[in-house]
Amino acid sequence: MSAEPARPGRDDRNEAGLGIAWLLADMTLVTFMSALVKANSVAYPAIQLVFIRALVGLVFILPLIVKNRAALSDMRYPLRNAFRVTCNAIALTSNFLAFAMLPLVMVNALGFTRPLVTMGLAALLLGERIGRLRWLGAALAFGGALIIVAPGEMTFHPGLLVVLVSIVFGAMATIQTRRLKDESTIVMMVFYTVGLVLLTGIPAAIFWQPVPLSHWPVLALIGLLAQAGQYCWLKAYQKSDASVLAPFGYLSVFFAAAAGFFFFGEVPAPRIFIGVAVILAALQGTRWLDRRRQA
């Protein structure tokens, strides 16, 4: 009898453990995908790799399109969806290009600033009110980004601008996703994948590099890993709360550092981890203080 009340606690811990396991699987798959993109970016332009990734994703969701074809005709915001996918296409292409130009760990580390850019754009475009505490946290996190880039120590690299484009357009896509909260999830998923194929198809054809038959399995694997990673990410957030998973999400910088070291001989500078620590402390500290004030 006394053991009975403990079961829900054990179940909760098991669910949380499963969520963390799914999230770690997502990080492993996405890190491997990033390494493949970097390895193949010498032979193929980023836009071609993005197109192949999208095409593989389209093959995977074809059954979903067929099953929900009636719902797809009930799209409420076609122009807003189109703008969101355009932002995603630019962000993804820039991200793939950045992998070719910079160490994996630096691209990953600078990606942690995306929530700050999203916050600023939400204030400008959506009129969201941002408190002084959150602006202070943003300023501290920006200082962390400067530590990573170290403008006084390293010469300017154009790859940094490419990362900035990826972050800004990724944040704009997030803003549009918020504005599409009344749109069907199925519609958004299908529109994203089909739109990505259409938007990247023409520029990919213009810059297309011939792909030997022996290379196709590796290039297709990029799309497969991306889709599998997205599935693992969704499963993780189905199993566990975001508050449980958030701290583990920050481990991605170590996954990227390990992949860069073992596959490309990249040795990350200590300042990258210091900068990431500052960014994460600013983000998490601001959230904690916000919750304390609202309690």
Helices and strands as residue ranges (DSSP letters): H 6-40, H 46-67, H 69-72, H 78-101, H 104-111, H 114-125, H 132-149, H 158-179, H 185-206, G 213-215, H 216-239, H 242-249, H 252-264, H 270-294
